[in-house]
Amino acid sequence: MPPHADTRRSPARASQKGQQKGQQTRAAILEAALALASRNGLEGLSIGVLAESTGMSKSGVFAHFGSREELQISVVREYHNKFEEEVFFPAMREPRGLPRLAALFERWVRRVSVEIDSGCLYISGAVEFDDRPGPVRDALAGMVKAWHAALQRAIGLAVEVGHLRPDTDPAQMMFELHGLILALHHDARFLRAEGSLERARAGFRRTLGHYTAPGIDADALTALPGVKNARPLQITPLQRR
């Protein structure tokens, strides 16, 4: 290969390496930002705080996001991506109907159970931005609405395959399931109440009992691997911040 051919490609390789390094750095910053936001809320997140946490300069962090607002929005998107990876996409591998709906709820419950000390960005963000219009609130609300829509679709499919009664209102059932999660988060994180996880699951079974179509064995259809043997929620004192 002529020397000049290798020389021509060198700038391209250098540029590609630079881009990969930049993406890795941004991903590491986002990971640290998400951890901070989970503990201190989105409002507790700033370029300066993040720079101190990561050991970077403010200008270095700023170069990746450009503003505090863009940083907050990026954190919301990152949280949503992780939520989809842990809750939504695995559940989509289950058959349509009650198996998929049960998987969505069970994985949602399990995620809440590991967020007892870190906090749920959807819930804490709703408290912070419920009366504060703007791009951050829009991004946060958009992600929550997308999740609600996915739940409603799963409920609608359960109606279509005959697992739920034909007169089931997907929006109403989704509202009730979301209410169980909010109660779980409140009792487990705020009250540190033992048995919260089991109560959430009992509430789900009771809700299914109301909506399940006649002749359908909901227990058999929702018997997911590992659910009966899942570790109980451990309520421990909040760590010092």
N, C-alpha and C positions, 0 to 999 in steps of 0.2 A: 504494500500500500504506500503510495507516495506520501512523503512527509507533509506536503501542503494539504492533503485530504484530511489528515488527522487534526491539523491546525484549524481547519474550517469548522470541525465538529466540536472542538473544545469549548467555545463560548456557549453552545447549546447545552452541553453536558453540565457546564458550570451553572447555567441558568436553572436547569432541572434540579440540580443538587440544592441550589438556593431556595427553590420553591418548596422542595420536600422538607428542608430544614425549617422554613417559615411555617409550613403547615403543622409540623411536629411541635414547634414552639407555641403556636396558637392553640393547639389541642391541649398542651400542658397548662397554659394560662387558663383556658376554659374550665379544665378540671378543677383547678384551684379556686376559680371564681364560683363554680357551682357549689363547692364545699363551703365557701364563705357565705354565699347567699342562703344555703340551706340552714346554716346556724344563725345568721344575723339578719336574714331577710334581704330582699333586693335593694331596699333603701340603704342598707348598711354596706352596700357594695360601691366602691369607687375606684378610679384609676390609681389613686395614691395608696389605698388600703391593699389593693391587689398587688401593686408593685412591691410593697413592703413584705407581703406574704410570700411572693415568689422570688424575692431577691433581685428583681429586675429594676431598671430605672423607669420612672414615670413615662419618659418619652418612648421607651421600648414597648411598654404596654399600650400606650396611646397609638403607636404605629399600627398595631393589629386591630384596633377597634375604632379609634377616631373620636369617640365621645363616651361619656358615662352612660348615656341613654342606649347607644349601640351595644355597649358591653352588657347592659342589663337584658336587652332583647336577645342577644346571642346566648346568654345563660338560660333564658326561658326556652329557647329552641333546643339547646343541648339537653336540658331536663326532659323536654318532650321526646326527644330522640331516644334517650335512655328508657323512658317510660314505655315507648313503643317496643323497644327491643326486649324488655323484661316482661311486659304484660300482653301487649296486643299481638305481635307477630307469632309468639309461641302458641297462643290460644287459637289463632287462625288455622293451625294444623289439625285442630279437633273437628269432628264432623259437625255439620250445620245443625242447629237446634239446641236443645238443652246441653249437650256435651260442650259445645263451644261457649255458650253463655255461662255455664258453670266455670269453665276454665278462665274466662275473662274476669269473673268476680273473684275466684280463688287467687289468681295471680295478683289482682289488685289488692286483696286483703294481705297477701304475703309481702307485697311491696310496702304497704303501710306499716306492717309489723317491723320492718327493718329501718323505718324512718322515724321511729319513736324518739330517738335522741337527735336526729338531724333535722327532722321536720319535712313536710310536704310543701314544695314550692307552689303548687296549685292553690293550696289552702292559705298559706301565709301570704302569698301574693294577692289573693282575693281580699284579704283584710287590709293590706297596704294600699291597694289601688282601686278599691270598690268605688270611691268617690273622687278619683283623680284621673280624668280623661287624658288621653295622650297615647303615643305609640307603644309604650311599655304595657299599659293596660290593654290596648288592642291586641298585642301579641299574646299576652297571657290569656285573655278571654277567648281568642281564636283557637288556642291549643285546647282549652277545656271544652269548647264547643265541638271541636273535632272529635274528642274522646267521647263526648255524649252522643254524637251522631253515630259513632261506631257501635256503641252499646245499643242504640235504638235499632240499627240495622240487624244486629245479632238477635235482638228480641223479635223483630219483624220476620226474620228467617225461621225462628222457632215457631212462629205462628204459621208460616207457609208450609213447613214440614209436618204440621199437625201436633207438635209437642205442647203448644200453648193454645188456650181457647181462642176461637176466631174473633171474639169481641175484645181481645186484649188491646189496650192502648199502650203502644211502645213508649211514648213520652212519659206516661204516668208510671209505668213499671221502672223505667230508667231513673225517674225522680226518686222512687222508693229505694232503689239499690244505691244510688248516690247518697241518700240520707243515711243508710247503714254505714257507709264508709266514713262520712262526716262524724257520725256518733262514735265509731271506732277510734278515729283519730283523736277526738276530744277526750274520750274517757281514758284511752291508753296513754296519750301524751300529757294531757293537762291534769287529769285526776289520778293518773297512775293506777287505774283500777284493774285488779286481777280479773281474769275471765273475759276481757273485752273481745278478744279474738273469737272465742267460742260463741259469744253473744251475737257477733256479726254473722257468723256462719249459721247460727240458729235462725236469725232474722231472714237470711237468704232462703233457707229451707221453708220457712213459713210463707214467704212471699211467693215462692214457687208453688206451694200448696194452694194458694188462692188462684193462680193463673194457669196451672197445668190443665191440659185438656182431659176430659173423662177417658179412662182406660189407659192412660199413659203412666208408666212406672218411672216417676221422676228420680227416685233413689237409684235405680239401675242406670239410668242415662247420665246421671251426674256423679257417678262413683269414679272420680278421677284417680289415677295412680298417685299414691303418696299423700292424699288428702287426709285419710283416716289416721295415718301415722305421722302427720306433720307435727313438728315440734311446737309446743305451746308457746304463746307469747310471753316473753320474760320482761316484767316491769322492773326497771332498775332506776335509781335516782339519776336525775339529769346530771350530765357531766358539767364541771365548771367551764364556763366560756372564757 
